[in-house]
Amino acid sequence: MVVDPFPNSLDGLVPSTMMGTSQSPQRDAYQHLCKLAVLLGRILHHPRPQRSSTESMDLDLALTRFLLNIPKPYRSMIGVSPKEMPTVLLLGCTTHACTIFLHGRDEQDGEQRSVKAVENILTLIRNVSSTLDPDDDRVLGNPLLAPTLFMAARILCHRFVSQGGETGNGNGTVRSQVEILLDALGRMEEGWPKLAGLMKTIICEDAKGDCKA
């Protein structure tokens, strides 16, 4: 971080890639996560209803460039060391949370983009779960994941209820997706019972009180 100073502007979040050259050194997952936190702060500081078209374009461009500059192992999670896995999962989930906060349901295609971001979060959870040791709770047990999992589950619950709940056509898939997020929060609940337990209760209420939804 001394060689590559921490940025205080969007321009400093990603290296210059003009003409295929970049002088920035390779960053580890934690450094990428720190820089993503700056971008997340900018997105939340400029909420959608108050954001100008220029601000929206700048933020969308910064997020796109950030995603394109994340090294492949951090995107695919292949070859990531067990020590880095909690940070890499948090990095991936937070990037998709940025998409949801940036676009949301207020834009013309915002709801579609939010649902796609939620599906990407689910894919990350599935991929990680298939490689975890049964006793490894550092990854899914990370409390910093809780807000993103909570938001993703509530988006799915809104979709579940708006499409007719249990009687809705095709809602079995949505129900299964919510159950995956509830199971992930269940792993987190082992170490953070109040935090994860409260979120699970609210999610169940969102799905009309059916805790299996």
N, C-alpha and C positions, 0 to 999 in steps of 0.2 A: 504494500500500500504506500510505501515511501517512494519507490521507483515509479509507481503508477498512482498519482494522487487521487484521493476520493473526490468525485465531481460534485459541484453544487449547481450544475445546470444540465439540461437535457442533452446538450451537445456533448457533454463529457461522459455520458452513459455508455457510449459505444465507440470503438476506435474508428479512425478514419480509414475507409477502404477504397478511396479513389485510386484508380489505376492498379488495383490489386495489391497495394502496399500498405502495411500497417506496422507502426513502431511499438504498439502496445504489447507488453509481455503477456504470456499465458496466465489467465486468472484461474484460481480454484473456485469450487462451488460456493464457498462462503463469500468470496469477493463479488461473484455474480449476484448473490442474494442481497448483499449490502447495496449494490447499485440498483437492483430491482426495487428495493425499499424506497429509494429516492423517487423513482418513477411512480410507484404506488402512491406516495405522498403527494406528488404533483396531480395525479388523477383525482384523488379524494379532495384536494384543495380546490379543484375546479369542477364542481358537480355539474352534471349534464344540463339542467335547466339554465344555469348561469354561464355556461361555457360558450365562447364565440366559435364560429366555424374555423377560424385560424387556430385557436387553442386546441380544438378537437383534432384537427389535421396534424398539428405538431405532436400531440400526445400519441396519436395512432401511428404516426411515422416512427416515433421514438420506440414504441413498444414493438413494432414490426422489426426494426433494426436490431433491437435487443434480442428478440427471439432468434433472428438469423445468425447472431454472433455467439449464441450458446453452443459450446462444443458438443459434438455428436454423442459422446458417452453420457453427457448430462441430459440429452434429449431422449436417447434410447434406453438409458439405464443399463446398458450392456458394458461390462468391464468396470463398473463403479465399485470402489472398495467398500466393504461393510462400514468402515468408519465414516465415509462420506455420504452414505445412503440417506440418513435422515435429512441432511441438508439438501441433497439433490431432489428428494421427494418434495420437500417444502418449496424449493425453487420452482419446480414444475407446476405444482398446484397454485402457487402465488401468481405465476404468469397468466394462468387461465382466469384467476380471480380478477386480475387487472383488466382482462377482456370484458368480463361481466360488468365491472364498475365503469369501464370506459364507454360501453355501448348500451347495455341493459335493455329494458323493454320500451324506452322512450323513443328510440330511433326506428326507422322504417323496418329494418331487418334486425333490430336489436334483440328481439326475443329468440330468433333463430340462432344468432351468434351466441347468446347466453346458453341456450340448450346445448349447442355444440361444445362450448367451453366446459359445461358440466360433464358431457360425455367424455371429454379428454381427461378430466379429473378422475372419472371412474376408471378409465383405461390405465392411468398411472397406479391407482389403488390395486387393480387386478394384477398388473404386472409385478408390483412389489410383493403382493401377498403370495404369489406363486413361488417366490424365491426366498422368502423369509424362513429362518429357523423358528420352530414353534416357541422357543423361549426368548426370541429377540423382540422386545417390546419398545426398543428405542426409536424405531422407525414410525410405526402407526401410533405409538404412544406419545408422540411429540405434541404437547398441548398447543404449539403454535399452528398446527394444522387445523385445530378445532373450528376457528371462524370460517375457513374456506369450506370444510366439509358441511358445516351447519348451513351456510348460504346455499351450497349446491343442493342439499336435501330439501330445503324450503322451496327452491325453484322447481324441483321435481314434484313436490307436494302440490304446489299451485297448479302445475300442469295436470296432475292426477285428478284433482278435484274439479278443475274447469272442464275436463273431458268426461265427467260423469262418475268419477270414483270407481267403485268396484264393477259397476255396470258399463263403464266406458269401453268402447271398442279399442283394443290394443293396449289397454292400461295395465295388463299383466306385466309387460316389459318395464313400464315405469315403476310399478310396485317393486319389482325385483331390484331395480336400480336404487331405490330408496333403502331397501333392506341391506344392500351392500354398504351404504354409507352408515346405516345404523350399526352394522356389525363392526365397521372401522371405529366408530365412536365407542363401541363396546370394548374393544381392545384398549382404547385410551382411558376408558372408565376405570380400568384396573389400577391405574396410577393417579388419575385425576377424577375421582368419583363425582364430586359436586359439579365440576365444569361439564364433563361429558354427560352426566346423568340429567342435568337440567336441559341441555340441548336435545337429548333424545326425547324427553318429555314434550318439549315444544314441537318437535318434528311430528310426534305421534298425534298431538292435538291438531296440527296443520292437516294431517291426513284423516281428519274426522274422528280422532280418538282411537283409531285402530293401530295399535303398536306394531302390528305385523306389516303395516303398509309402508 
